[in-house]
Amino acid sequence: MKEKKLDQIISKYGADPSEIMGILLDIQEQEKYLSKSALYYLAEKIDLPLTRIYKMATFYEVLNLKPTGRNQIHVCTGTACYVRGADAILNKLEQKLSIKSGEVTPDLNYGLKTVNCLGACALGPVVLVNGECFGNMSALKIETMLKAVQSSEKK
Ligand code: FES
């Protein structure tokens, strides 16, 4: 990320160290992850120890130190979804994207993760794509879901 963009984010929060979470989330929204260079720059600019920033970045699951992909796919493997075939959905996605859960496609287009429960058990099995919930999923519906993601990218 360019220093100018980082400066804009930091100044939005008044370079206030107590606003670190908001700053990190904004950087991540831009970069899709928290790069080493961005964290070094941030530590210097807000005068906060780098170790403290790293501690936060590794503690909160919502923060990522590795590229996450432009499209985030979360497959729920919680009990309610699992008994309705979440594993088949995950297998199909891993096969279609040629990655395993926890990985990102080489073009950084898709990131795939599992989650324990998305709080929508009645709709299970559930897949969350970029925050949009796809309920009553099946392996057969994966193709349609990925096409919907691709077409929304073009808009
Ligand atoms: S177990 Fe999947 S949404 Fe709750």
Backbone and ligand atoms as CSV (ligand in chain L), in Angstrom:
chain,resi,resn,atom,element,x,y,z
A,1,MET,N,N,0.851,-1.183,0.000
A,1,MET,CA,C,0.000,0.000,0.000
A,1,MET,C,C,0.892,1.239,0.000
A,2,LYS,N,N,0.483,2.197,-0.773
A,2,LYS,CA,C,1.262,3.443,-0.864
A,2,LYS,C,C,1.182,4.212,0.460
A,3,GLU,N,N,2.307,4.879,0.774
A,3,GLU,CA,C,2.364,5.651,2.025
A,3,GLU,C,C,1.286,6.732,2.083
A,4,LYS,N,N,0.970,7.299,0.926
A,4,LYS,CA,C,-0.058,8.353,0.893
A,4,LYS,C,C,-1.403,7.815,1.386
A,5,LYS,N,N,-1.747,6.626,0.942
A,5,LYS,CA,C,-3.023,6.015,1.357
A,5,LYS,C,C,-2.982,5.685,2.854
A,6,LEU,N,N,-1.826,5.166,3.306
A,6,LEU,CA,C,-1.683,4.873,4.736
A,6,LEU,C,C,-1.823,6.149,5.561
A,7,ASP,N,N,-1.200,7.221,5.077
A,7,ASP,CA,C,-1.289,8.508,5.785
A,7,ASP,C,C,-2.746,8.972,5.888
A,8,GLN,N,N,-3.513,8.766,4.820
A,8,GLN,CA,C,-4.937,9.166,4.831
A,8,GLN,C,C,-5.690,8.394,5.919
A,9,ILE,N,N,-5.438,7.096,5.987
A,9,ILE,CA,C,-6.122,6.268,6.987
A,9,ILE,C,C,-5.709,6.689,8.400
A,10,ILE,N,N,-4.402,6.862,8.592
A,10,ILE,CA,C,-3.892,7.224,9.917
A,10,ILE,C,C,-4.441,8.586,10.351
A,11,SER,N,N,-4.472,9.533,9.437
A,11,SER,CA,C,-4.958,10.873,9.820
A,11,SER,C,C,-6.470,10.870,10.058
A,12,LYS,N,N,-7.179,9.965,9.395
A,12,LYS,CA,C,-8.632,9.829,9.642
A,12,LYS,C,C,-8.881,9.548,11.130
A,13,TYR,N,N,-7.944,8.827,11.747
A,13,TYR,CA,C,-8.066,8.480,13.168
A,13,TYR,C,C,-7.202,9.383,14.052
A,14,GLY,N,N,-6.724,10.486,13.484
A,14,GLY,CA,C,-5.934,11.445,14.254
A,14,GLY,C,C,-4.636,10.860,14.770
A,15,ALA,N,N,-4.123,9.831,14.086
A,15,ALA,CA,C,-2.885,9.149,14.502
A,15,ALA,C,C,-2.935,8.751,15.981
A,16,ASP,N,N,-4.146,8.435,16.435
A,16,ASP,CA,C,-4.370,8.104,17.846
A,16,ASP,C,C,-4.134,6.597,18.074
A,17,PRO,N,N,-3.149,6.236,18.907
A,17,PRO,CA,C,-2.863,4.814,19.146
A,17,PRO,C,C,-4.066,4.043,19.708
A,18,SER,N,N,-4.973,4.736,20.408
A,18,SER,CA,C,-6.134,4.035,20.956
A,18,SER,C,C,-7.125,3.635,19.845
A,19,GLU,N,N,-6.930,4.167,18.646
A,19,GLU,CA,C,-7.792,3.837,17.499
A,19,GLU,C,C,-7.153,2.760,16.626
A,20,ILE,N,N,-6.205,2.043,17.173
A,20,ILE,CA,C,-5.431,1.083,16.389
A,20,ILE,C,C,-6.300,0.053,15.657
A,21,MET,N,N,-7.353,-0.428,16.314
A,21,MET,CA,C,-8.192,-1.458,15.673
A,21,MET,C,C,-8.858,-0.897,14.413
A,22,GLY,N,N,-9.412,0.299,14.506
A,22,GLY,CA,C,-10.042,0.925,13.340
A,22,GLY,C,C,-9.050,1.138,12.223
A,23,ILE,N,N,-7.854,1.562,12.592
A,23,ILE,CA,C,-6.802,1.798,11.591
A,23,ILE,C,C,-6.447,0.480,10.893
A,24,LEU,N,N,-6.254,-0.565,11.695
A,24,LEU,CA,C,-5.886,-1.870,11.113
A,24,LEU,C,C,-6.986,-2.402,10.192
A,25,LEU,N,N,-8.235,-2.231,10.624
A,25,LEU,CA,C,-9.341,-2.720,9.791
A,25,LEU,C,C,-9.419,-1.948,8.476
A,26,ASP,N,N,-9.167,-0.640,8.532
A,26,ASP,CA,C,-9.200,0.157,7.298
A,26,ASP,C,C,-8.057,-0.225,6.356
A,27,ILE,N,N,-6.887,-0.453,6.932
A,27,ILE,CA,C,-5.750,-0.871,6.097
A,27,ILE,C,C,-6.073,-2.212,5.445
A,28,GLN,N,N,-6.627,-3.115,6.255
A,28,GLN,CA,C,-6.957,-4.436,5.729
A,28,GLN,C,C,-8.022,-4.362,4.633
A,29,GLU,N,N,-8.965,-3.458,4.812
A,29,GLU,CA,C,-10.014,-3.315,3.794
A,29,GLU,C,C,-9.403,-2.896,2.447
A,30,GLN,N,N,-8.399,-2.059,2.511
A,30,GLN,CA,C,-7.732,-1.601,1.287
A,30,GLN,C,C,-6.842,-2.676,0.685
A,31,GLU,N,N,-6.004,-3.295,1.546
A,31,GLU,CA,C,-4.987,-4.230,1.071
A,31,GLU,C,C,-5.465,-5.671,1.017
A,32,LYS,N,N,-6.555,-5.948,1.729
A,32,LYS,CA,C,-7.093,-7.304,1.913
A,32,LYS,C,C,-6.259,-8.118,2.894
A,33,TYR,N,N,-5.229,-7.520,3.448
A,33,TYR,CA,C,-4.474,-8.113,4.539
A,33,TYR,C,C,-3.575,-7.029,5.121
A,34,LEU,N,N,-2.832,-7.374,6.169
A,34,LEU,CA,C,-1.939,-6.405,6.802
A,34,LEU,C,C,-0.503,-6.761,6.433
A,35,SER,N,N,0.056,-6.004,5.533
A,35,SER,CA,C,1.416,-6.302,5.089
A,35,SER,C,C,2.421,-5.853,6.138
A,36,LYS,N,N,3.592,-6.499,6.105
A,36,LYS,CA,C,4.669,-6.150,7.027
A,36,LYS,C,C,5.035,-4.679,6.883
A,37,SER,N,N,5.174,-4.240,5.649
A,37,SER,CA,C,5.599,-2.853,5.424
A,37,SER,C,C,4.573,-1.864,5.969
A,38,ALA,N,N,3.284,-2.182,5.828
A,38,ALA,CA,C,2.238,-1.281,6.343
A,38,ALA,C,C,2.315,-1.217,7.874
A,39,LEU,N,N,2.562,-2.358,8.518
A,39,LEU,CA,C,2.619,-2.379,9.981
A,39,LEU,C,C,3.850,-1.634,10.509
A,40,TYR,N,N,4.978,-1.786,9.835
A,40,TYR,CA,C,6.189,-1.038,10.230
A,40,TYR,C,C,5.921,0.464,10.116
A,41,TYR,N,N,5.332,0.848,9.003
A,41,TYR,CA,C,5.047,2.266,8.755
A,41,TYR,C,C,4.085,2.800,9.809
A,42,LEU,N,N,3.046,2.032,10.077
A,42,LEU,CA,C,2.040,2.430,11.061
A,42,LEU,C,C,2.660,2.595,12.450
A,43,ALA,N,N,3.479,1.638,12.865
A,43,ALA,CA,C,4.110,1.695,14.193
A,43,ALA,C,C,4.902,2.988,14.360
A,44,GLU,N,N,5.605,3.337,13.309
A,44,GLU,CA,C,6.423,4.554,13.367
A,44,GLU,C,C,5.529,5.799,13.416
A,45,LYS,N,N,4.499,5.813,12.606
A,45,LYS,CA,C,3.646,6.999,12.490
A,45,LYS,C,C,2.813,7.274,13.737
A,46,ILE,N,N,2.353,6.216,14.422
A,46,ILE,CA,C,1.521,6.468,15.605
A,46,ILE,C,C,2.283,6.213,16.899
A,47,ASP,N,N,3.575,5.975,16.729
A,47,ASP,CA,C,4.462,5.812,17.882
A,47,ASP,C,C,3.960,4.726,18.847
A,48,LEU,N,N,3.716,3.558,18.262
A,48,LEU,CA,C,3.274,2.402,19.035
A,48,LEU,C,C,4.260,1.265,18.751
A,49,PRO,N,N,4.662,0.508,19.787
A,49,PRO,CA,C,5.617,-0.578,19.520
A,49,PRO,C,C,5.061,-1.579,18.490
A,50,LEU,N,N,5.918,-1.950,17.569
A,50,LEU,CA,C,5.523,-2.903,16.529
A,50,LEU,C,C,5.029,-4.210,17.138
A,51,THR,N,N,5.630,-4.625,18.238
A,51,THR,CA,C,5.229,-5.886,18.882
A,51,THR,C,C,3.769,-5.820,19.343
A,52,ARG,N,N,3.351,-4.651,19.796
A,52,ARG,CA,C,1.957,-4.501,20.245
A,52,ARG,C,C,0.988,-4.606,19.062
A,53,ILE,N,N,1.378,-4.022,17.957
A,53,ILE,CA,C,0.536,-4.081,16.754
A,53,ILE,C,C,0.452,-5.533,16.258
A,54,TYR,N,N,1.576,-6.225,16.253
A,54,TYR,CA,C,1.588,-7.629,15.826
A,54,TYR,C,C,0.751,-8.501,16.754
A,55,LYS,N,N,0.827,-8.201,18.049
A,55,LYS,CA,C,0.022,-8.964,19.016
A,55,LYS,C,C,-1.452,-8.861,18.670
A,56,MET,N,N,-1.909,-7.654,18.362
A,56,MET,CA,C,-3.313,-7.451,17.992
A,56,MET,C,C,-3.634,-8.182,16.696
A,57,ALA,N,N,-2.742,-8.031,15.731
A,57,ALA,CA,C,-2.979,-8.622,14.405
A,57,ALA,C,C,-3.052,-10.142,14.468
A,58,THR,N,N,-2.354,-10.727,15.426
A,58,THR,CA,C,-2.403,-12.184,15.533
A,58,THR,C,C,-3.507,-12.653,16.479
A,59,PHE,N,N,-3.936,-11.791,17.386
A,59,PHE,CA,C,-4.971,-12.180,18.352
A,59,PHE,C,C,-6.363,-12.195,17.727
A,60,TYR,N,N,-6.689,-11.169,16.977
A,60,TYR,CA,C,-8.040,-11.051,16.417
A,60,TYR,C,C,-8.159,-11.815,15.101
A,61,GLU,N,N,-9.098,-12.749,15.082
A,61,GLU,CA,C,-9.280,-13.591,13.909
A,61,GLU,C,C,-9.656,-12.791,12.663
A,62,VAL,N,N,-10.268,-11.638,12.887
A,62,VAL,CA,C,-10.721,-10.820,11.768
A,62,VAL,C,C,-9.548,-10.150,11.045
A,63,LEU,N,N,-8.392,-10.096,11.697
A,63,LEU,CA,C,-7.217,-9.467,11.083
A,63,LEU,C,C,-6.340,-10.538,10.439
A,64,ASN,N,N,-5.820,-10.230,9.268
A,64,ASN,CA,C,-5.030,-11.204,8.516
A,64,ASN,C,C,-3.646,-10.661,8.171
A,65,LEU,N,N,-2.642,-11.466,8.451
A,65,LEU,CA,C,-1.275,-11.073,8.114
A,65,LEU,C,C,-0.833,-11.649,6.766
A,66,LYS,N,N,-1.710,-12.435,6.166
A,66,LYS,CA,C,-1.412,-12.988,4.843
A,66,LYS,C,C,-2.505,-12.532,3.883
A,67,PRO,N,N,-2.219,-12.425,2.595
A,67,PRO,CA,C,-3.264,-12.053,1.639
A,67,PRO,C,C,-4.457,-12.995,1.756
A,68,THR,N,N,-5.654,-12.435,1.708
A,68,THR,CA,C,-6.836,-13.248,1.931
A,68,THR,C,C,-7.660,-13.492,0.672
A,69,GLY,N,N,-7.326,-12.862,-0.404
A,69,GLY,CA,C,-8.123,-13.016,-1.617
A,69,GLY,C,C,-9.193,-11.941,-1.700
A,70,ARG,N,N,-9.473,-11.508,-2.931
A,70,ARG,CA,C,-10.479,-10.456,-3.119
A,70,ARG,C,C,-11.873,-10.933,-2.720
A,71,ASN,N,N,-12.135,-12.197,-2.936
A,71,ASN,CA,C,-13.420,-12.773,-2.551
A,71,ASN,C,C,-13.197,-13.774,-1.433
A,72,GLN,N,N,-13.836,-13.520,-0.324
A,72,GLN,CA,C,-13.699,-14.377,0.847
A,72,GLN,C,C,-14.841,-15.387,0.916
A,73,ILE,N,N,-14.503,-16.659,0.876
A,73,ILE,CA,C,-15.521,-17.701,0.979
A,73,ILE,C,C,-15.336,-18.421,2.313
A,74,HIS,N,N,-16.377,-18.413,3.121
A,74,HIS,CA,C,-16.362,-19.112,4.403
A,74,HIS,C,C,-17.398,-20.232,4.352
A,75,VAL,N,N,-16.948,-21.446,4.547
A,75,VAL,CA,C,-17.858,-22.585,4.590
A,75,VAL,C,C,-18.092,-22.942,6.045
A,76,CYS,N,N,-19.340,-22.957,6.451
A,76,CYS,CA,C,-19.647,-23.326,7.824
A,76,CYS,C,C,-19.554,-24.841,7.975
A,77,THR,N,N,-18.736,-25.252,8.929
A,77,THR,CA,C,-18.617,-26.689,9.212
A,77,THR,C,C,-19.086,-26.976,10.645
A,78,GLY,N,N,-19.922,-26.060,11.159
A,78,GLY,CA,C,-20.532,-26.296,12.465
A,78,GLY,C,C,-21.438,-27.522,12.395
A,79,THR,N,N,-21.852,-28.022,13.527
A,79,THR,CA,C,-22.589,-29.288,13.575
A,79,THR,C,C,-23.811,-29.308,12.663
A,80,ALA,N,N,-24.654,-28.279,12.746
A,80,ALA,CA,C,-25.893,-28.255,11.947
A,80,ALA,C,C,-25.590,-28.299,10.450
A,81,CYS,N,N,-24.555,-27.603,10.031
A,81,CYS,CA,C,-24.193,-27.598,8.612
A,81,CYS,C,C,-23.460,-28.882,8.234
A,82,TYR,N,N,-22.636,-29.361,9.151
A,82,TYR,CA,C,-21.856,-30.564,8.864
A,82,TYR,C,C,-22.766,-31.761,8.579
A,83,VAL,N,N,-23.799,-31.931,9.420
A,83,VAL,CA,C,-24.681,-33.089,9.227
A,83,VAL,C,C,-25.514,-32.971,7.950
A,84,ARG,N,N,-25.578,-31.776,7.392
A,84,ARG,CA,C,-26.324,-31.585,6.134
A,84,ARG,C,C,-25.396,-31.518,4.916
A,85,GLY,N,N,-24.148,-31.865,5.093
A,85,GLY,CA,C,-23.272,-32.005,3.912
A,85,GLY,C,C,-22.241,-30.916,3.701
A,86,ALA,N,N,-21.861,-30.206,4.752
A,86,ALA,CA,C,-20.859,-29.141,4.597
A,86,ALA,C,C,-19.533,-29.676,4.052
A,87,ASP,N,N,-19.189,-30.904,4.433
A,87,ASP,CA,C,-17.906,-31.449,3.968
A,87,ASP,C,C,-17.884,-31.636,2.453
A,88,ALA,N,N,-19.025,-32.026,1.876
A,88,ALA,CA,C,-19.097,-32.185,0.416
A,88,ALA,C,C,-18.969,-30.822,-0.270
A,89,ILE,N,N,-19.550,-29.802,0.352
A,89,ILE,CA,C,-19.463,-28.445,-0.203
A,89,ILE,C,C,-18.012,-27.953,-0.151
A,90,LEU,N,N,-17.386,-28.183,0.986
A,90,LEU,CA,C,-15.989,-27.765,1.135
A,90,LEU,C,C,-15.104,-28.498,0.126
A,91,ASN,N,N,-15.323,-29.795,-0.011
A,91,ASN,CA,C,-14.532,-30.574,-0.979
A,91,ASN,C,C,-14.707,-30.033,-2.394
A,92,LYS,N,N,-15.945,-29.726,-2.752
A,92,LYS,CA,C,-16.225,-29.225,-4.104
A,92,LYS,C,C,-15.526,-27.882,-4.326
A,93,LEU,N,N,-15.586,-26.997,-3.322
A,93,LEU,CA,C,-14.934,-25.693,-3.457
A,93,LEU,C,C,-13.419,-25.853,-3.564
A,94,GLU,N,N,-12.866,-26.746,-2.742
A,94,GLU,CA,C,-11.417,-26.975,-2.798
A,94,GLU,C,C,-11.016,-27.499,-4.180
A,95,GLN,N,N,-11.873,-28.352,-4.734
A,95,GLN,CA,C,-11.603,-28.911,-6.061
A,95,GLN,C,C,-11.733,-27.832,-7.130
A,96,LYS,N,N,-12.802,-27.036,-7.084
A,96,LYS,CA,C,-13.043,-25.984,-8.098
A,96,LYS,C,C,-11.953,-24.918,-8.075
A,97,LEU,N,N,-11.525,-24.542,-6.871
A,97,LEU,CA,C,-10.565,-23.440,-6.743
A,97,LEU,C,C,-9.118,-23.935,-6.707
A,98,SER,N,N,-8.952,-25.258,-6.624
A,98,SER,CA,C,-7.618,-25.876,-6.535
A,98,SER,C,C,-6.816,-25.346,-5.345
A,99,ILE,N,N,-7.494,-25.128,-4.252
A,99,ILE,CA,C,-6.824,-24.749,-3.000
A,99,ILE,C,C,-7.475,-25.506,-1.855
A,100,LYS,N,N,-6.799,-25.523,-0.724
A,100,LYS,CA,C,-7.359,-26.117,0.485
A,100,LYS,C,C,-7.900,-25.004,1.373
A,101,SER,N,N,-8.716,-25.376,2.335
A,101,SER,CA,C,-9.217,-24.404,3.304
A,101,SER,C,C,-8.033,-23.716,3.987
A,102,GLY,N,N,-8.123,-22.411,4.109
A,102,GLY,CA,C,-7.037,-21.641,4.724
A,102,GLY,C,C,-6.075,-21.068,3.697
A,103,GLU,N,N,-6.314,-21.409,2.415
A,103,GLU,CA,C,-5.410,-20.929,1.362
A,103,GLU,C,C,-6.094,-19.881,0.483
A,104,VAL,N,N,-5.276,-19.284,-0.377
A,104,VAL,CA,C,-5.743,-18.262,-1.312
A,104,VAL,C,C,-5.325,-18.703,-2.709
A,105,THR,N,N,-6.154,-18.459,-3.709
A,105,THR,CA,C,-5.775,-18.832,-5.073
A,105,THR,C,C,-4.566,-17.991,-5.503
A,106,PRO,N,N,-3.720,-18.528,-6.381
A,106,PRO,CA,C,-2.511,-17.801,-6.789
A,106,PRO,C,C,-2.792,-16.407,-7.355
A,107,ASP,N,N,-3.951,-16.216,-7.986
A,107,ASP,CA,C,-4.282,-14.891,-8.528
A,107,ASP,C,C,-4.910,-13.977,-7.467
A,108,LEU,N,N,-4.955,-14.456,-6.225
A,108,LEU,CA,C,-5.528,-13.719,-5.083
A,108,LEU,C,C,-7.012,-13.392,-5.273
A,109,ASN,N,N,-7.665,-14.126,-6.154
A,109,ASN,CA,C,-9.085,-13.852,-6.395
A,109,ASN,C,C,-9.983,-14.442,-5.310
A,110,TYR,N,N,-9.625,-15.625,-4.808
A,110,TYR,CA,C,-10.465,-16.287,-3.801
A,110,TYR,C,C,-9.649,-16.745,-2.594
A,111,GLY,N,N,-10.237,-16.550,-1.437
A,111,GLY,CA,C,-9.707,-17.108,-0.208
A,111,GLY,C,C,-10.770,-18.032,0.356
A,112,LEU,N,N,-10.362,-19.188,0.867
A,112,LEU,CA,C,-11.314,-20.178,1.364
A,112,LEU,C,C,-10.998,-20.524,2.813
A,113,LYS,N,N,-12.022,-20.457,3.655
A,113,LYS,CA,C,-11.844,-20.782,5.069
A,113,LYS,C,C,-13.068,-21.532,5.571
A,114,THR,N,N,-12.896,-22.233,6.669
A,114,THR,CA,C,-14.051,-22.825,7.337
A,114,THR,C,C,-14.325,-22.017,8.604
A,115,VAL,N,N,-15.577,-22.032,9.022
A,115,VAL,CA,C,-15.957,-21.389,10.288
A,115,VAL,C,C,-16.832,-22.377,11.055
A,116,ASN,N,N,-16.940,-22.174,12.348
A,116,ASN,CA,C,-17.686,-23.133,13.170
A,116,ASN,C,C,-19.189,-22.943,13.164
A,117,CYS,N,N,-19.654,-21.738,13.154
A,117,CYS,CA,C,-21.091,-21.488,13.056
A,117,CYS,C,C,-21.283,-20.040,12.674
A,118,LEU,N,N,-22.185,-19.810,11.735
A,118,LEU,CA,C,-22.446,-18.450,11.297
A,118,LEU,C,C,-23.746,-17.914,11.890
A,119,GLY,N,N,-24.347,-18.686,12.771
A,119,GLY,CA,C,-25.580,-18.248,13.412
A,119,GLY,C,C,-26.789,-18.335,12.508
A,120,ALA,N,N,-26.699,-19.114,11.451
A,120,ALA,CA,C,-27.827,-19.263,10.526
A,120,ALA,C,C,-28.094,-20.749,10.314
A,121,CYS,N,N,-28.073,-21.500,11.399
A,121,CYS,CA,C,-28.153,-22.967,11.334
A,121,CYS,C,C,-29.388,-23.455,10.580
A,122,ALA,N,N,-30.514,-22.755,10.711
A,122,ALA,CA,C,-31.747,-23.175,10.039
A,122,ALA,C,C,-31.599,-23.162,8.524
A,123,LEU,N,N,-30.644,-22.380,8.027
A,123,LEU,CA,C,-30.427,-22.289,6.575
A,123,LEU,C,C,-29.356,-23.259,6.091
A,124,GLY,N,N,-28.805,-24.034,7.011
A,124,GLY,CA,C,-27.671,-24.885,6.682
A,124,GLY,C,C,-27.942,-25.917,5.616
A,125,PRO,N,N,-26.896,-26.320,4.945
A,125,PRO,CA,C,-25.526,-25.834,5.071
A,125,PRO,C,C,-25.353,-24.422,4.486
A,126,VAL,N,N,-24.513,-23.654,5.143
A,126,VAL,CA,C,-24.369,-22.249,4.802
A,126,VAL,C,C,-22.952,-21.949,4.312
A,127,VAL,N,N,-22.885,-21.108,3.284
A,127,VAL,CA,C,-21.615,-20.592,2.790
A,127,VAL,C,C,-21.742,-19.065,2.775
A,128,LEU,N,N,-20.746,-18.396,3.282
A,128,LEU,CA,C,-20.730,-16.942,3.307
A,128,LEU,C,C,-19.714,-16.470,2.276
A,129,VAL,N,N,-20.160,-15.649,1.343
A,129,VAL,CA,C,-19.242,-15.116,0.334
A,129,VAL,C,C,-19.259,-13.606,0.416
A,130,ASN,N,N,-18.129,-13.033,0.755
A,130,ASN,CA,C,-18.005,-11.578,0.906
A,130,ASN,C,C,-19.124,-11.026,1.785
A,131,GLY,N,N,-19.470,-11.756,2.810
A,131,GLY,CA,C,-20.492,-11.320,3.756
A,131,GLY,C,C,-21.908,-11.673,3.344
A,132,GLU,N,N,-22.089,-12.189,2.114
A,132,GLU,CA,C,-23.431,-12.581,1.661
A,132,GLU,C,C,-23.667,-14.056,1.975
A,133,CYS,N,N,-24.818,-14.321,2.580
A,133,CYS,CA,C,-25.115,-15.671,3.026
A,133,CYS,C,C,-25.816,-16.485,1.935
A,134,PHE,N,N,-25.242,-17.630,1.609
A,134,PHE,CA,C,-25.874,-18.576,0.684
A,134,PHE,C,C,-26.324,-19.765,1.530
A,135,GLY,N,N,-27.641,-19.918,1.688
A,135,GLY,CA,C,-28.180,-20.974,2.521
A,135,GLY,C,C,-28.645,-22.168,1.719
A,136,ASN,N,N,-28.936,-23.261,2.436
A,136,ASN,CA,C,-29.381,-24.512,1.805
A,136,ASN,C,C,-28.466,-24.909,0.650
A,137,MET,N,N,-27.180,-24.762,0.890
A,137,MET,CA,C,-26.211,-25.037,-0.174
A,137,MET,C,C,-26.042,-26.532,-0.385
A,138,SER,N,N,-25.541,-26.840,-1.569
A,138,SER,CA,C,-25.155,-28.209,-1.890
A,138,SER,C,C,-23.959,-28.119,-2.819
A,139,ALA,N,N,-23.266,-29.224,-2.992
A,139,ALA,CA,C,-22.119,-29.234,-3.893
A,139,ALA,C,C,-22.550,-28.857,-5.310
A,140,LEU,N,N,-23.786,-29.240,-5.665
A,140,LEU,CA,C,-24.281,-28.936,-7.015
A,140,LEU,C,C,-24.517,-27.440,-7.233
A,141,LYS,N,N,-24.741,-26.706,-6.168
A,141,LYS,CA,C,-25.013,-25.270,-6.296
A,141,LYS,C,C,-23.740,-24.412,-6.306
A,142,ILE,N,N,-22.601,-25.043,-6.108
A,142,ILE,CA,C,-21.341,-24.285,-6.021
A,142,ILE,C,C,-21.053,-23.525,-7.317
A,143,GLU,N,N,-21.246,-24.199,-8.440
A,143,GLU,CA,C,-20.985,-23.576,-9.751
A,143,GLU,C,C,-21.794,-22.289,-9.900
A,144,THR,N,N,-23.080,-22.363,-9.589
A,144,THR,CA,C,-23.977,-21.202,-9.697
A,144,THR,C,C,-23.529,-20.093,-8.748
A,145,MET,N,N,-23.147,-20.482,-7.537
A,145,MET,CA,C,-22.700,-19.491,-6.555
A,145,MET,C,C,-21.442,-18.768,-7.047
A,146,LEU,N,N,-20.482,-19.509,-7.589
A,146,LEU,CA,C,-19.248,-18.889,-8.075
A,146,LEU,C,C,-19.524,-17.977,-9.262
A,147,LYS,N,N,-20.473,-18.367,-10.111
A,147,LYS,CA,C,-20.838,-17.498,-11.248
A,147,LYS,C,C,-21.460,-16.200,-10.745
A,148,ALA,N,N,-22.276,-16.298,-9.702
A,148,ALA,CA,C,-22.895,-15.095,-9.118
A,148,ALA,C,C,-21.817,-14.171,-8.556
A,149,VAL,N,N,-20.798,-14.750,-7.944
A,149,VAL,CA,C,-19.691,-13.944,-7.394
A,149,VAL,C,C,-18.955,-13.246,-8.534
A,150,GLN,N,N,-18.676,-14.007,-9.604
A,150,GLN,CA,C,-17.949,-13.431,-10.745
A,150,GLN,C,C,-18.747,-12.315,-11.400
A,151,SER,N,N,-20.042,-12.514,-11.560
A,151,SER,CA,C,-20.845,-11.471,-12.233
A,151,SER,C,C,-20.987,-10.239,-11.346
A,152,SER,N,N,-21.022,-10.409,-10.031
A,152,SER,CA,C,-21.104,-9.221,-9.152
A,152,SER,C,C,-19.787,-8.448,-9.164
A,153,GLU,N,N,-18.679,-9.147,-9.470
A,153,GLU,CA,C,-17.374,-8.473,-9.575
A,153,GLU,C,C,-17.338,-7.545,-10.776
A,154,LYS,N,N,-18.030,-7.938,-11.847
A,154,LYS,CA,C,-18.005,-7.153,-13.089
A,154,LYS,C,C,-18.828,-5.884,-12.994
A,155,LYS,N,N,-19.733,-5.821,-12.014
A,155,LYS,CA,C,-20.609,-4.638,-11.893
A,155,LYS,C,C,-19.872,-3.451,-11.339
L,1,FES,S1,S,-23.745,-24.650,12.186
L,1,FES,FE1,FE,-23.651,-23.662,10.285
L,1,FES,S2,S,-24.691,-21.813,10.624
L,1,FES,FE2,FE,-24.717,-22.778,12.549
